[in-house]
Amino acid sequence: MKKEISISSGSDSFFERFFSLSENGTNVRTEVLAGITTFVTMAYILLVNPIVLKDAGLNQGAVFMATALAAALSTLFMGLYANYPFALAPGMGLNAFFAYVMVGKMGIAWQTALGAVFLSGIIAVIVTLTGLRELLIRAIPLPLKHAVGAGIGLFIAFIGFKNAGIVVSNPATFVDLGNFTDPKTLLATIGLIIMAVLVARGVRGGILLGIIITTIIGIPMGITKLPASIISAPPSMAPGLFKLDILDALKFSMYPVIFSLFFADLFDTIGTFVGVASRTGMIDEKGNLKRGNKALFADSIGTVIGSLLGTSNTTTYVESAAGVSVGGRTGLTSVVVSLLFIASIIFSPIALAVPGEATAPALIIVGIFMATSLNEIKFNDFYEAFPAFLTAILMPLTFSISLGLSVGFIAYAGLMLLSGRGKEVHWMMYVLAITFALYFAFIR
């Protein structure tokens, strides 16, 4: 170790001073390796997000650029401002909610939907800066937080099955099993098997590798169309850049949607922060995140940046744990991830050639990961089980994160109040429950 320090370059000294590497028990080489590891595990979002948001009417090339830049800028800010080894990108689940519920089901223009994403990010910034975040965290019971994460997982898994053609509509039974002789459904099923095996065997970047293999298999099947070149100039961002409609998103009918985006992002972020930070020594003796407000502020800013560029909510990725597991401890890890997202921009032809059948299995796999939050709910306690189950199951059944969340909050407050345990409920939960109930009564 002494020899390594004695021959360290001026750049190493700069990184040491800026990121406090020695204080955090790491070095430049370890941080670079951690950054590469994190990027490989989450780079699938570059392939998945453009396909999901294309279904909302956005330009696929513009979304690819928005995804790469939103991830790069927000992750860079996380590294330089908060000195956390966390990486950010447009979130899975929230992008599906944007495309298939807000735009597809509710008929909201994608420009207005981007405005709602922007406003949810602004709320997150305000909540973080004013300390309201702690109030919300205390007010909402832990089982409901777990239920939201699990429900989003079930929701995006259902969308994955739908996009793969494995689950189809049926007038008599609502849903049915798809036709596996259809080449597209067959390719998606093959992709699901490949990804499941890779993930089960602990292969780094298993989801990304599975998407690539499935895309290649789709070539002889006539589903994957080969690009003219491997690299090219970046696609134009003009179709989505600064196209958000904030004024239209301020309509009262949009409030439940905006708050659903905010809450879903909040719970996902808190869960990721605590889960990843617990492996890094970033949690103090009181259970609080060291420099937590800085990191949460960086996460909130990520959503604002993403909406301006033309993509759905940007959030901290749990895949950051992959980099942490190989020694990433500081913001230098995040800086490396950011640079790799920027470098990926020239490979847009490859990303845009990936068929939806290759990304649908990724939605299912990520959905499974998120659904594991159900393990944290005590289903033998009906006070926990009833609102948590309604929250989680109604998200896929109503095809809406906001409806599942709203019903769960109302059910929790109502059950506790009517069964004589109303004093155990935080007053903020009653405010939220009444707000959602008024929405159902007068708006929906």
C-alpha positions as CSV (number, residue, x, y, z in Angstrom):
1,M,0.0,0.0,0.0
2,K,2.8,2.4,0.8
3,K,4.5,1.7,-2.5
4,E,1.2,2.5,-4.3
5,I,0.9,5.8,-2.6
6,S,4.4,6.8,-3.3
7,I,4.0,6.4,-7.0
8,S,0.5,7.9,-7.2
9,S,0.0,10.4,-9.9
10,G,-1.2,14.0,-9.5
11,S,-4.7,12.8,-10.8
12,D,-4.8,10.2,-8.1
13,S,-4.0,12.9,-5.5
14,F,-6.8,15.0,-6.9
15,F,-9.3,12.2,-6.7
16,E,-8.1,11.4,-3.2
17,R,-8.7,14.9,-2.0
18,F,-12.0,15.4,-3.8
19,F,-13.7,12.1,-3.0
20,S,-11.9,11.2,0.3
21,L,-10.9,7.8,-1.0
22,S,-8.6,6.7,1.8
23,E,-11.2,7.8,4.4
24,N,-13.7,5.6,2.7
25,G,-11.3,2.7,2.4
26,T,-11.0,2.7,-1.4
27,N,-8.8,3.8,-4.3
28,V,-9.1,4.9,-7.9
29,R,-8.7,1.5,-9.4
30,T,-11.5,0.0,-7.2
31,E,-13.8,3.0,-7.9
32,V,-13.3,2.6,-11.7
33,L,-14.0,-1.1,-11.5
34,A,-17.1,-0.4,-9.4
35,G,-18.4,2.1,-11.9
36,I,-18.0,-0.3,-14.8
37,T,-19.8,-3.0,-12.9
38,T,-22.7,-0.8,-12.0
39,F,-23.0,0.5,-15.6
40,V,-23.1,-3.0,-17.0
41,T,-25.8,-4.1,-14.7
42,M,-28.1,-1.2,-15.4
43,A,-27.3,-0.3,-19.1
44,Y,-30.4,-2.3,-20.2
45,I,-32.4,0.8,-19.5
46,L,-30.8,2.3,-22.7
47,L,-32.6,-0.5,-24.6
48,V,-35.8,-0.7,-22.7
49,N,-36.8,2.9,-22.0
50,P,-37.0,4.0,-25.6
51,I,-39.2,1.1,-26.5
52,V,-41.6,1.7,-23.6
53,L,-41.9,5.5,-24.2
54,K,-42.2,4.9,-27.9
55,D,-45.6,3.3,-27.1
56,A,-46.6,6.7,-25.6
57,G,-45.9,8.5,-28.9
58,L,-42.4,9.8,-28.1
59,N,-39.6,9.6,-30.7
60,Q,-37.5,6.5,-30.0
61,G,-34.2,8.1,-30.9
62,A,-34.9,11.2,-28.9
63,V,-35.9,9.0,-25.9
64,F,-32.6,7.1,-26.2
65,M,-30.7,10.4,-26.0
66,A,-32.8,11.6,-23.1
67,T,-32.3,8.4,-21.3
68,A,-28.5,8.4,-21.7
69,L,-28.1,12.1,-20.8
70,A,-30.6,12.0,-17.9
71,A,-28.7,9.1,-16.5
72,A,-25.3,10.7,-17.1
73,L,-26.1,14.2,-15.7
74,S,-28.0,13.0,-12.7
75,T,-25.5,10.3,-11.8
76,L,-22.6,12.9,-12.2
77,F,-24.5,15.3,-9.9
78,M,-24.9,12.4,-7.4
79,G,-21.2,11.7,-7.5
80,L,-19.9,15.2,-7.3
81,Y,-22.4,16.8,-4.9
82,A,-23.3,13.9,-2.6
83,N,-20.2,11.8,-3.0
84,Y,-22.3,8.7,-3.1
85,P,-21.6,5.6,-5.3
86,F,-25.1,5.6,-6.6
87,A,-26.2,5.7,-10.2
88,L,-29.5,7.1,-11.6
89,A,-31.6,6.6,-14.7
90,P,-35.2,6.7,-15.8
91,G,-37.0,4.2,-13.5
92,M,-38.6,1.0,-14.5
93,G,-42.2,0.9,-13.5
94,L,-42.6,4.7,-13.6
95,N,-41.8,4.6,-17.3
96,A,-44.5,2.0,-17.8
97,F,-47.0,4.0,-15.7
98,F,-46.2,7.0,-18.0
99,A,-46.6,5.2,-21.2
100,Y,-49.4,2.7,-20.6
101,V,-51.5,4.4,-17.9
102,M,-51.1,8.2,-18.1
103,V,-50.9,8.3,-21.9
104,G,-52.4,5.0,-23.0
105,K,-55.3,4.5,-20.5
106,M,-56.0,8.0,-19.3
107,G,-55.5,9.7,-22.7
108,I,-53.1,12.3,-21.3
109,A,-50.9,13.9,-24.0
110,W,-47.3,12.9,-23.6
111,Q,-46.3,16.5,-23.3
112,T,-48.6,17.0,-20.4
113,A,-47.3,13.7,-18.9
114,L,-43.8,15.1,-19.0
115,G,-45.1,18.2,-17.3
116,A,-46.5,16.0,-14.5
117,V,-43.1,14.3,-14.2
118,F,-41.4,17.7,-13.9
119,L,-43.9,18.7,-11.1
120,S,-43.4,15.5,-9.2
121,G,-39.7,16.2,-9.3
122,I,-40.2,19.8,-8.0
123,I,-42.4,18.4,-5.2
124,A,-39.6,16.0,-4.3
125,V,-37.0,18.8,-4.3
126,I,-39.3,20.9,-2.0
127,V,-40.0,18.0,0.3
128,T,-36.3,17.3,0.7
129,L,-35.3,20.9,1.3
130,T,-38.0,21.6,3.8
131,G,-37.7,18.4,5.8
132,L,-41.2,17.2,4.9
133,R,-39.6,14.1,3.6
134,E,-39.0,12.9,7.2
135,L,-42.6,13.6,8.0
136,L,-43.9,11.6,5.1
137,I,-41.5,8.7,5.9
138,R,-42.8,8.6,9.5
139,A,-46.5,9.0,8.5
140,I,-46.8,6.2,6.0
141,P,-46.6,2.7,7.6
142,L,-43.8,0.4,6.5
143,P,-46.1,-2.3,5.1
144,L,-47.7,0.2,2.6
145,K,-44.2,1.3,1.5
146,H,-43.3,-2.4,0.8
147,A,-46.7,-2.9,-0.9
148,V,-46.1,0.0,-3.3
149,G,-42.8,-1.4,-4.4
150,A,-44.2,-4.9,-4.8
151,G,-47.3,-3.6,-6.6
152,I,-45.1,-1.7,-9.1
153,G,-43.2,-4.9,-9.7
154,L,-46.4,-6.9,-10.4
155,F,-47.5,-4.1,-12.6
156,I,-44.4,-3.9,-14.9
157,A,-44.2,-7.8,-14.9
158,F,-47.8,-7.8,-16.2
159,I,-46.9,-5.3,-18.9
160,G,-43.9,-7.5,-19.8
161,F,-46.1,-10.5,-20.2
162,K,-48.5,-8.4,-22.3
163,N,-45.8,-7.0,-24.6
164,A,-44.3,-10.4,-25.0
165,G,-47.6,-11.8,-26.1
166,I,-47.5,-14.4,-23.3
167,V,-50.7,-12.9,-21.8
168,V,-53.4,-11.7,-24.2
169,S,-56.9,-10.3,-23.7
170,N,-60.0,-12.5,-23.7
171,P,-63.6,-11.1,-23.8
172,A,-64.8,-13.9,-21.6
173,T,-62.1,-14.1,-19.0
174,F,-60.3,-10.7,-19.4
175,V,-56.9,-12.4,-19.9
176,D,-55.7,-15.6,-21.5
177,L,-52.5,-17.4,-22.4
178,G,-50.9,-16.3,-25.7
179,N,-50.0,-18.2,-28.9
180,F,-46.6,-19.6,-28.5
181,T,-46.4,-20.5,-32.2
182,D,-46.3,-16.8,-33.0
183,P,-42.6,-16.0,-33.8
184,K,-42.7,-12.9,-31.7
185,T,-44.1,-14.6,-28.6
186,L,-41.7,-17.5,-29.1
187,L,-38.7,-15.1,-29.2
188,A,-39.9,-13.3,-26.1
189,T,-40.3,-16.6,-24.3
190,I,-36.8,-17.7,-25.3
191,G,-35.5,-14.4,-24.1
192,L,-37.2,-14.8,-20.7
193,I,-35.6,-18.3,-20.3
194,I,-32.2,-17.0,-21.2
195,M,-32.4,-14.0,-18.8
196,A,-33.8,-16.2,-16.0
197,V,-30.8,-18.6,-16.3
198,L,-28.3,-15.8,-16.5
199,V,-29.7,-14.0,-13.5
200,A,-30.1,-17.2,-11.5
201,R,-26.4,-18.0,-12.1
202,G,-25.4,-14.6,-10.9
203,V,-24.0,-13.4,-14.2
204,R,-23.1,-9.7,-14.0
205,G,-25.3,-7.7,-16.4
206,G,-27.5,-10.8,-16.9
207,I,-30.5,-8.7,-18.1
208,L,-28.4,-6.7,-20.6
209,L,-26.7,-9.8,-21.9
210,G,-30.0,-11.5,-22.2
211,I,-31.4,-8.7,-24.2
212,I,-28.4,-8.8,-26.6
213,I,-28.6,-12.6,-27.0
214,T,-32.4,-12.4,-27.7
215,T,-31.9,-9.7,-30.2
216,I,-29.3,-11.8,-32.1
217,I,-31.6,-14.8,-32.0
218,G,-34.3,-12.6,-33.5
219,I,-32.2,-12.0,-36.7
220,P,-32.8,-15.4,-38.4
221,M,-36.4,-15.3,-37.1
222,G,-36.9,-12.1,-39.2
223,I,-37.9,-10.0,-36.1
224,T,-34.6,-8.1,-35.5
225,K,-33.8,-5.7,-38.3
226,L,-30.0,-5.2,-38.6
227,P,-28.9,-1.5,-38.4
228,A,-26.9,0.0,-41.2
229,S,-24.0,0.7,-38.9
230,I,-22.8,0.0,-35.3
231,I,-22.0,3.5,-34.4
232,S,-23.4,6.8,-35.7
233,A,-23.9,10.5,-34.8
234,P,-26.3,10.9,-31.9
235,P,-30.0,11.0,-32.7
236,S,-31.7,14.3,-32.6
237,M,-33.2,15.3,-29.3
238,A,-35.5,17.9,-30.8
239,P,-38.7,15.8,-30.8
240,G,-38.7,15.6,-27.0
241,L,-36.4,18.3,-25.7
242,F,-38.2,20.9,-23.6
243,K,-41.6,19.7,-25.0
244,L,-43.2,19.3,-21.5
245,D,-46.5,21.1,-20.9
246,I,-46.4,22.2,-17.3
247,L,-49.5,24.4,-17.4
248,D,-51.7,21.6,-18.6
249,A,-50.3,19.3,-16.0
250,L,-51.4,21.8,-13.3
251,K,-55.1,20.9,-13.8
252,F,-56.7,19.6,-10.6
253,S,-57.5,16.3,-12.3
254,M,-53.7,15.7,-12.6
255,Y,-53.0,16.0,-8.9
256,P,-53.5,12.4,-8.0
257,V,-51.3,11.3,-10.9
258,I,-48.5,13.8,-9.9
259,F,-48.6,12.7,-6.3
260,S,-48.6,9.0,-7.4
261,L,-45.5,9.6,-9.4
262,F,-43.9,11.4,-6.4
263,F,-44.8,8.7,-3.8
264,A,-43.8,5.8,-6.0
265,D,-40.5,7.5,-6.8
266,L,-40.0,8.4,-3.1
267,F,-40.6,4.9,-1.8
268,D,-38.4,3.4,-4.5
269,T,-35.6,5.8,-3.7
270,I,-35.8,5.3,0.1
271,G,-35.7,1.6,-0.3
272,T,-32.8,1.7,-2.6
273,F,-30.8,4.2,-0.5
274,V,-31.2,2.2,2.7
275,G,-30.6,-1.2,1.0
276,V,-27.4,-0.1,-0.8
277,A,-26.1,2.3,1.9
278,S,-26.3,-0.4,4.5
279,R,-23.5,-2.1,2.7
280,T,-21.2,0.9,2.6
281,G,-21.1,2.3,6.1
282,M,-23.1,5.3,5.1
283,I,-25.7,4.7,7.8
284,D,-24.9,6.2,11.2
285,E,-25.6,4.8,14.7
286,K,-29.1,6.2,14.7
287,G,-30.0,4.6,11.4
288,N,-29.9,7.8,9.4
289,L,-28.1,8.2,6.0
290,K,-24.9,10.2,6.3
291,R,-25.2,13.1,3.8
292,G,-28.7,11.7,3.1
293,N,-30.3,15.0,2.3
294,K,-27.6,15.7,-0.3
295,A,-28.2,12.3,-2.0
296,L,-32.0,12.7,-1.9
297,F,-31.7,16.2,-3.3
298,A,-29.5,14.8,-6.2
299,D,-32.1,12.1,-6.8
300,S,-34.9,14.7,-6.9
301,I,-33.0,16.9,-9.4
302,G,-32.6,13.8,-11.6
303,T,-36.3,13.7,-12.2
304,V,-36.4,17.4,-13.1
305,I,-33.5,17.0,-15.5
306,G,-35.1,14.0,-17.2
307,S,-38.4,15.7,-17.7
308,L,-36.7,18.6,-19.5
309,L,-34.8,16.2,-21.7
310,G,-37.9,14.2,-22.6
311,T,-38.1,11.1,-20.4
312,S,-40.0,9.8,-17.4
313,N,-39.0,9.9,-13.7
314,T,-35.3,9.5,-13.1
315,T,-34.4,7.6,-9.9
316,T,-31.6,5.9,-8.1
317,Y,-31.0,2.3,-9.3
318,V,-30.8,-0.6,-6.9
319,E,-28.2,-2.0,-9.4
320,S,-25.8,0.5,-7.7
321,A,-25.4,-2.4,-5.2
322,A,-23.4,-4.3,-7.9
323,G,-20.7,-1.6,-7.8
324,V,-20.8,-1.3,-4.1
325,S,-20.3,-5.1,-3.8
326,V,-16.9,-4.8,-5.6
327,G,-15.7,-2.0,-3.4
328,G,-17.3,1.3,-4.7
329,R,-17.6,3.7,-1.8
330,T,-17.5,7.2,-3.2
331,G,-18.9,9.5,-5.9
332,L,-16.0,8.6,-8.2
333,T,-17.9,5.4,-8.9
334,S,-20.8,7.5,-10.0
335,V,-18.6,9.7,-12.2
336,V,-17.3,6.6,-14.0
337,V,-20.9,5.4,-14.6
338,S,-21.8,8.9,-15.9
339,L,-18.9,8.9,-18.4
340,L,-20.0,5.4,-19.7
341,F,-23.5,6.6,-20.3
342,I,-22.2,9.5,-22.3
343,A,-19.9,7.1,-24.3
344,S,-22.9,4.9,-25.1
345,I,-24.5,7.6,-27.1
346,I,-22.6,6.8,-30.3
347,F,-24.0,3.2,-30.2
348,S,-27.6,4.3,-30.8
349,P,-28.1,2.2,-33.9
350,I,-27.6,-1.0,-31.9
351,A,-30.0,0.2,-29.2
352,L,-32.7,1.3,-31.7
353,A,-32.5,-2.1,-33.5
354,V,-33.5,-4.0,-30.4
355,P,-37.1,-5.4,-30.8
356,G,-39.7,-5.1,-28.1
357,E,-39.8,-8.9,-27.8
358,A,-36.2,-8.7,-26.5
359,T,-37.0,-6.1,-23.8
360,A,-40.3,-7.5,-22.6
361,P,-38.6,-10.3,-20.6
362,A,-36.5,-7.6,-18.9
363,L,-39.7,-6.0,-17.6
364,I,-40.7,-9.4,-16.1
365,I,-37.4,-10.0,-14.5
366,V,-37.2,-6.6,-12.9
367,G,-40.8,-7.0,-11.8
368,I,-39.9,-10.2,-10.0
369,F,-37.0,-8.3,-8.2
370,M,-39.4,-5.6,-7.0
371,A,-42.2,-8.0,-6.0
372,T,-39.8,-9.5,-3.4
373,S,-40.9,-6.6,-1.1
374,L,-44.0,-8.8,-0.3
375,N,-41.7,-10.8,1.9
376,E,-41.6,-7.8,4.3
377,I,-45.4,-7.7,4.9
378,K,-46.9,-9.7,7.8
379,F,-49.8,-11.3,6.0
380,N,-50.9,-13.0,9.3
381,D,-51.7,-9.5,10.6
382,F,-54.9,-8.4,8.9
383,Y,-54.3,-4.8,9.7
384,E,-51.1,-5.0,7.6
385,A,-52.3,-7.5,5.1
386,F,-55.6,-5.8,4.0
387,P,-54.4,-2.4,2.8
388,A,-51.0,-3.8,1.6
389,F,-52.7,-6.5,-0.5
390,L,-55.1,-4.0,-2.0
391,T,-52.3,-1.7,-2.9
392,A,-50.2,-4.3,-4.5
393,I,-52.8,-6.3,-6.4
394,L,-54.9,-3.4,-7.7
395,M,-51.9,-1.9,-9.5
396,P,-51.8,-4.6,-12.1
397,L,-55.5,-5.4,-12.0
398,T,-56.5,-1.7,-12.7
399,F,-53.4,-1.1,-14.8
400,S,-52.6,1.9,-12.6
401,I,-50.0,2.6,-9.9
402,S,-52.0,5.7,-8.8
403,L,-55.3,3.7,-8.3
404,G,-53.6,1.0,-6.3
405,L,-51.8,3.5,-4.1
406,S,-54.9,5.6,-3.5
407,V,-57.1,2.6,-2.6
408,G,-54.4,1.3,-0.2
409,F,-54.1,4.6,1.6
410,I,-57.9,4.9,2.0
411,A,-58.2,1.3,3.1
412,Y,-55.5,1.6,5.8
413,A,-56.9,4.8,7.3
414,G,-60.5,3.6,7.1
415,L,-59.8,0.2,8.6
416,M,-57.8,1.6,11.5
417,L,-60.3,4.3,12.2
418,L,-63.4,2.1,12.1
419,S,-61.8,-0.7,14.1
420,G,-61.0,1.6,17.0
421,R,-57.3,2.1,16.3
422,G,-57.5,5.5,14.7
423,K,-55.2,7.1,17.2
424,E,-52.3,4.9,15.9
425,V,-52.6,6.5,12.4
426,H,-50.5,9.6,11.7
427,W,-52.6,12.7,10.9
428,M,-50.8,13.0,7.5
429,M,-52.3,9.6,6.5
430,Y,-55.8,10.9,7.1
431,V,-55.0,14.0,5.0
432,L,-53.8,11.8,2.1
433,A,-56.7,9.3,2.5
434,I,-59.3,12.1,2.4
435,T,-57.6,13.7,-0.6
436,F,-57.7,10.5,-2.6
437,A,-61.3,9.8,-1.5
438,L,-62.4,13.2,-2.7
439,Y,-60.7,12.5,-6.0
440,F,-62.7,9.3,-6.4
441,A,-65.9,11.1,-5.4
442,F,-65.7,14.1,-7.6
443,I,-63.1,13.8,-10.2
444,R,-62.7,10.2,-11.4
